[in-house]
Each structure stands twice: as structure tokens, then as C-alpha cells.
């Protein structure tokens, strides 16, 4: 496959997990830690994103997230192209260090 043919996608995971009990907090923390360990960067407390190299890689990560879901809550996944991701606007606050470095890391893919 030619490098020009590789489609770079961003995989977003959005979640709203219950944290009312100690067990629920533990499950939410476990899920967040899984996402970080799997290469996702935290954009906001319950919004994580990672770069995927093509549709197959994105699907692989959807399956990995699915296998690590907590038992309660709401979790969603969204894929967007790199071009669309580049059009995201930060309206308030500052980009995290990870957000600033991520586009540079894509060059290595």
C-alpha cells in the first residue's frame, strides 16, 4: 500500500459513567486508565481521542474499547478524518501538551 493511500482517522471515545459508589468509581477509573494505556489522549474529562491508521485500525480499537467497557454508563465512539479533526476549534481554555504533540506524531505513522 502506498503511503499516500493511507487514511488517517481520529477515534473519539465519549463516556458518561456513574461514580456514586466505590465500585463505580473504580470501574470508571479502570476504563479511563485503559484508554490512556491504549494510546488515547484526554481532551476533556470524559472525551478521549487517538490516531488510527486506516479503517481497519479504527475498527480494531472499537473492538478493544468494547472488550473493556464498564458494566454501567454510556460510552460512544466516533471516527473522523484527520482533515475534519484539524478543523476543530478550541473556544475556551488551552490545548494540552498531548494535543500539541499529537499532530507531530502522525508524521511518524
Residue, then its C-alpha position, 0 to 999 in steps of 0.5 A: x500500500x502506498x503511503x499516500x493511500x493511507x487514511x488517517x482517522x481520529x477515534x473519539x471515545x465519549x463516556x458518561x459513567x456513574x461514580x456514586x459508589x466505590x465500585x463505580x468509581x473504580x470501574x470508571x477509573x479502570x476504563x479511563x486508565x485503559x484508554x490512556x494505556x491504549x494510546x488515547x489522549x484526554x481532551x476533556x474529562x470524559x472525551x478521549x481521542x487517538x490516531x488510527x491508521x486506516x479503517x481497519x485500525x479504527x475498527x480494531x480499537x472499537x473492538x478493544x474499547x468494547x472488550x473493556x467497557x464498564x458494566x454501567x454508563x454510556x460510552x460512544x465512539x466516533x471516527x473522523x478524518x484527520x482533515x475534519x479533526x484539524x478543523x476543530x476549534x478550541x473556544x475556551x481554555x488551552x490545548x494540552x501538551x498531548x494535543x500539541x504533540x499529537x499532530x507531530x506524531x502522525x508524521x511518524x505513522 
